[in-house]
Amino acid sequence: MEEYQLLNDISAMYITASSFPEGVLAAHQKLHSLVPMNDNPERKYFGISFPIDGTIVYKAGAEELTAGEAEKLGLEKYLIRKGTYTSVDIHDYMKDTSAIGDTFNELLENPRIDPNGACIEWYISNDTVKCMVRLAD
């Protein structure tokens, strides 16, 4: 685990999965049909999750690059707040996707986490995901 500084807020437009974990893949597929991964090499892609009433809510997200882009696509937005995150990079995550959940279970043990934050999967490349949880200010 390491601390990672996210220097700027990121506005992410998203599709909410119908369920977790079963609906996660379909949410990403729907998002990528609207915002293809090759449309802009600068765009960041995310998984955003947090508990609500004892269940995990999962959002497949993509960075909004221009004002009004989310509205034009009919998508809602989530603000990934700048600040200090506890994080772990997972390489070759597709070989064992359960490593993502295991990593978040470890990250969430940190007593300094922001109680209003979320678990953020930042898909850095086709084979690397950065798992991040924001720390309280």
Backbone hydrogen bonds, N-H to C=O, Kabsch-Sander energy under -0.5 kcal/mol:
donor,donor_aa,acceptor,acceptor_aa,energy
2,E,87,S,-2.3
4,Y,85,Y,-3.0
6,L,4,Y,-0.7
6,L,83,G,-3.0
7,L,5,Q,-0.8
10,I,80,I,-2.5
12,A,10,I,-0.7
12,A,78,Y,-3.0
13,M,62,A,-2.9
14,Y,76,E,-2.1
15,I,60,A,-2.1
17,A,58,Y,-3.0
23,G,19,S,-0.7
24,V,21,P,-1.5
27,A,23,G,-1.9
28,H,24,V,-2.2
29,Q,25,L,-2.6
30,K,26,A,-2.5
31,L,27,A,-2.4
32,H,28,H,-2.8
33,S,29,Q,-1.3
34,L,30,K,-1.1
34,L,31,L,-0.8
35,V,31,L,-2.9
39,D,36,P,-1.9
43,R,40,N,-1.6
46,F,61,G,-3.1
47,G,121,E,-1.9
48,I,59,K,-2.6
49,S,119,C,-2.3
50,F,57,V,-1.7
52,I,55,T,-3.0
55,T,52,I,-1.8
57,V,50,F,-3.0
57,V,55,T,-0.5
58,Y,56,I,-0.5
59,K,48,I,-2.9
60,A,15,I,-2.8
61,G,46,F,-2.7
61,G,59,K,-0.6
62,A,13,M,-2.5
63,E,44,K,-2.9
64,E,11,S,-3.5
65,L,63,E,-0.7
69,E,66,T,-2.1
72,K,68,G,-2.3
73,L,69,E,-1.7
74,G,70,A,-0.7
74,G,71,E,-0.9
75,L,70,A,-3.0
76,E,14,Y,-0.9
78,Y,12,A,-2.9
80,I,10,I,-3.1
80,I,78,Y,-0.7
81,R,79,L,-0.8
83,G,6,L,-2.3
85,Y,4,Y,-2.8
86,T,133,V,-2.7
87,S,2,E,-3.0
88,V,131,C,-1.9
90,I,129,V,-3.0
91,H,89,D,-0.5
92,D,127,D,-2.1
93,Y,127,D,-1.0
95,K,92,D,-1.7
96,D,93,Y,-1.1
99,A,96,D,-2.0
100,I,97,T,-1.4
101,G,97,T,-0.7
102,D,98,S,-2.2
103,T,99,A,-2.3
104,F,100,I,-2.3
105,N,101,G,-2.2
106,E,102,D,-1.6
107,L,103,T,-2.7
108,L,104,F,-2.7
109,E,106,E,-1.4
110,N,107,L,-1.7
113,I,110,N,-1.4
114,D,134,R,-3.0
117,G,114,D,-2.0
119,C,49,S,-3.1
120,I,118,A,-0.6
120,I,132,M,-3.0
121,E,47,G,-3.3
121,E,119,C,-0.5
122,W,120,I,-0.6
122,W,130,K,-2.8
123,Y,45,Y,-2.3
123,Y,121,E,-0.7
124,I,122,W,-1.5
124,I,128,T,-0.9
125,S,128,T,-1.8
129,V,90,I,-2.2
130,K,122,W,-2.8
131,C,88,V,-3.0
131,C,129,V,-0.6
132,M,120,I,-2.8
132,M,130,K,-0.5
133,V,86,T,-2.1
134,R,118,A,-0.7
135,L,84,T,-3.4
136,A,112,R,-3.2
